Amino acid sequence: MKNTTLRQLTVFLTAARHLHFTRAAQELGMTQPSVSMQVRQLEENFGVALFEQVGKRTFLTEAGHELYRYGRAIDHQLAEAKTVLERLKGAHGGRLRLAIGVSAKYFMPRLLAAFTVNRPDVVIDLHIAGRDGLLDQLENNECDIAVMGSPPEEDGMMAHPFLEDPLVVIAPAGHPLAGERKLPLARLKSERFLMREPGSDTCDVVDDFFGQHSFVPSTSMIVNSNEAIKQSVLAGIGLAIVPIHSVTLELEVGRMVVLDLDKPILQHTWYLVHRREKRFSAVAEAFKGFVLDRARHCRETCALRSLPRDIQCFTRPQARTCLSRRGAEMSPGPTHGGRRHA
């Protein structure tokens, strides 16, 4: 026991969470043999086996389960101690741990740039993951705040809405329907669509939307990446339905257009999510306040103009103007503690 190190405990906790040494090694930036060696040394220190192999699967032994329980408690205590010490640095320094949804990568860099412009000593630890990965990060206290579109239902979580990101139909610049107003779905009957893969959030929403309006699209391609979809639309393979903030750059430079439908597909909202009992560092508290204050300012005072660039409002130094309009005010509304929103 006296020779046990925090590094060994961290390696063990990661391997125990994955129940797979190779995946643990990838997360830790180590080689698989190094992970095995650290675990073996830990087992020798305690004199018990922590893992067992059954066929091709790895499981925790009873001793492994016990150490995992105590190890997580130690890890949480260390994280809390680090938070307390980080607070001594104030809001202009320290580390901000963020986990963000895959589509949030299109707007979060600009938001973070605006936040850090007067905080040069802040270090951002940014992790991009799908919904399950974000929930794991929150559950394991591996992030201060998660940015996601579907908050968890657990009562132990808090969700604060801050940015609208509706799904829209995109087409290459110069498309015959570009510039027309209030297009009925029937006008798109002859168009071909690039669709997200079955099971994705976007695919489920789009299927529901088309089903509600008895519209059967002609599908030209099924793609599991927004980036690939955007390039395919630009190549003229078909139309697509994507979150508006994922095509901000293409719209700004005029390579792509949003078709104006007479029916909205979905008014999608992004949330800041954190554990209810989370003890924030000063910089995490400052980031949360920064984002929610900008959201409130945009809602109350922004001049609403052409279609949607709300993130530009967030990232202006004083947030004095908003270059966005989606037919209604952006409305962060109340904080949600346990209700899932699409």
Backbone hydrogen bonds, N-H to C=O, Kabsch-Sander energy under -0.5 kcal/mol:
donor,donor_aa,acceptor,acceptor_aa,energy
4,T,1,M,-1.6
9,L,5,T,-1.9
10,T,6,L,-2.6
11,V,7,R,-2.5
12,F,8,Q,-2.5
13,L,9,L,-2.7
14,T,10,T,-2.2
15,A,11,V,-2.5
16,A,12,F,-2.9
17,R,13,L,-1.9
18,H,14,T,-2.0
19,L,15,A,-2.7
20,H,15,A,-0.8
24,A,20,H,-2.0
25,A,21,F,-2.4
26,Q,22,T,-2.1
27,E,23,R,-2.2
28,L,24,A,-2.2
29,G,25,A,-1.1
30,M,25,A,-2.6
35,V,31,T,-1.8
36,S,32,Q,-2.3
37,M,33,P,-2.2
38,Q,34,S,-2.2
39,V,35,V,-2.4
40,R,36,S,-2.5
41,Q,37,M,-2.4
42,L,38,Q,-1.8
43,E,39,V,-2.4
44,E,40,R,-2.2
45,N,41,Q,-2.2
46,F,42,L,-1.9
47,G,43,E,-2.0
48,V,43,E,-1.1
52,E,59,F,-2.7
54,V,52,E,-0.5
54,V,57,R,-2.7
55,G,53,Q,-0.5
57,R,54,V,-2.0
58,T,19,L,-0.5
59,F,52,E,-2.6
61,T,50,L,-2.0
65,H,61,T,-2.5
66,E,62,E,-1.9
67,L,63,A,-2.6
68,Y,64,G,-2.5
69,R,65,H,-2.0
70,Y,66,E,-2.3
71,G,67,L,-3.3
72,R,68,Y,-2.3
73,A,69,R,-1.5
74,I,70,Y,-2.3
75,D,71,G,-2.7
76,H,72,R,-2.5
77,Q,73,A,-2.1
78,L,74,I,-2.5
79,A,75,D,-2.2
80,E,76,H,-2.2
81,A,77,Q,-2.4
82,K,78,L,-2.6
83,T,79,A,-2.2
84,V,80,E,-2.4
85,L,81,A,-2.2
86,E,82,K,-2.6
87,R,83,T,-2.0
88,L,84,V,-0.7
88,L,85,L,-0.6
89,K,86,E,-1.6
90,G,86,E,-0.5
90,G,87,R,-1.1
93,G,90,G,-1.1
94,G,121,D,-0.7
96,L,123,V,-2.9
97,R,95,R,-0.6
98,L,96,L,-0.7
98,L,125,D,-2.7
99,A,145,I,-1.9
100,I,127,H,-2.8
101,G,147,V,-2.3
102,V,129,A,-0.5
104,A,101,G,-0.9
105,K,102,V,-1.2
106,Y,103,S,-1.4
107,F,104,A,-1.3
108,M,104,A,-2.7
111,L,107,F,-1.6
112,L,108,M,-3.1
113,A,109,P,-2.2
114,A,110,R,-1.9
115,F,111,L,-1.8
116,T,112,L,-2.4
117,V,113,A,-0.8
119,R,116,T,-1.6
121,D,92,H,-0.8
122,V,119,R,-1.8
123,V,94,G,-2.7
124,I,122,V,-0.5
125,D,96,L,-3.2
125,D,123,V,-0.5
126,L,124,I,-0.8
127,H,98,L,-2.3
129,A,100,I,-2.2
134,L,130,G,-2.2
135,L,131,R,-2.4
136,D,132,D,-2.1
137,Q,133,G,-2.1
138,L,134,L,-2.3
139,E,135,L,-2.9
140,N,136,D,-2.6
141,N,138,L,-1.3
142,E,137,Q,-2.9
143,C,137,Q,-0.7
144,D,97,R,-2.4
145,I,97,R,-1.5
146,A,273,V,-3.1
147,V,99,A,-2.6
148,M,146,A,-0.6
148,M,271,Y,-1.8
157,M,154,E,-1.4
157,M,337,G,-0.7
158,M,274,H,-3.0
159,A,336,H,-3.6
160,H,272,L,-2.8
162,F,270,W,-2.6
163,L,270,W,-1.2
165,D,268,H,-3.8
167,L,266,L,-1.4
168,V,242,V,-2.7
169,V,259,L,-0.5
170,I,168,V,-0.6
170,I,240,A,-3.0
171,A,257,V,-2.3
173,A,255,R,-1.8
175,H,172,P,-1.6
178,A,175,H,-1.9
180,E,177,L,-1.7
183,L,260,D,-3.6
187,R,184,P,-1.9
188,L,185,L,-2.4
189,K,186,A,-1.4
191,E,188,L,-1.4
193,F,218,S,-3.2
194,L,239,L,-3.4
195,M,193,F,-0.6
195,M,221,M,-2.8
197,E,223,V,-0.8
200,S,197,E,-1.9
204,D,200,S,-2.3
205,V,201,D,-2.2
206,V,202,T,-2.6
207,D,203,C,-2.7
208,D,204,D,-2.1
209,F,205,V,-2.4
210,F,206,V,-2.8
211,G,207,D,-2.5
212,Q,208,D,-2.4
213,H,209,F,-1.1
214,S,211,G,-1.4
215,F,210,F,-2.8
216,V,214,S,-0.5
218,S,191,E,-0.8
219,T,217,P,-0.8
220,S,193,F,-2.6
221,M,193,F,-1.2
223,V,195,M,-3.0
229,I,225,S,-2.0
230,K,226,N,-2.6
231,Q,227,E,-2.2
232,S,228,A,-2.0
233,V,229,I,-2.4
234,L,230,K,-2.4
235,A,231,Q,-1.4
236,G,233,V,-1.6
237,I,232,S,-2.3
239,L,192,R,-3.1
240,A,170,I,-1.4
241,I,194,L,-0.6
242,V,168,V,-2.0
242,V,240,A,-0.5
244,I,166,P,-2.3
246,S,243,P,-1.6
247,V,244,I,-1.5
248,T,245,H,-0.6
251,L,247,V,-2.2
252,E,248,T,-2.4
253,V,249,L,-2.1
254,G,251,L,-0.8
255,R,250,E,-1.9
256,M,250,E,-1.2
257,V,171,A,-2.9
259,L,169,V,-2.6
259,L,257,V,-0.5
260,D,180,E,-0.6
261,L,259,L,-1.0
262,D,183,L,-2.5
265,I,167,L,-0.6
266,L,167,L,-0.6
268,H,266,L,-1.3
270,W,163,L,-3.1
271,Y,148,M,-2.7
272,L,160,H,-2.6
273,V,146,A,-3.1
273,V,271,Y,-0.6
274,H,158,M,-2.1
276,R,156,G,-3.6
278,K,275,R,-1.7
280,F,278,K,-0.8
285,E,281,S,-2.4
286,A,282,A,-2.2
287,F,283,V,-2.3
288,K,284,A,-2.4
289,G,285,E,-2.3
290,F,286,A,-2.5
291,V,287,F,-2.5
292,L,288,K,-2.4
293,D,289,G,-2.4
294,R,290,F,-2.1
295,A,291,V,-2.2
296,R,292,L,-2.3
297,H,293,D,-2.5
298,C,294,R,-2.7
299,R,295,A,-2.0
300,E,296,R,-2.1
301,T,297,H,-2.8
302,C,297,H,-0.6
302,C,298,C,-1.0
304,L,302,C,-0.6
305,R,324,S,-0.9
312,Q,309,R,-1.9
313,C,309,R,-0.7
313,C,310,D,-1.0
314,F,310,D,-1.4
315,T,311,I,-1.7
316,R,312,Q,-0.8
316,R,313,C,-0.7
319,A,316,R,-0.6
325,R,306,S,-0.5
326,R,328,A,-0.6
336,H,159,A,-3.3
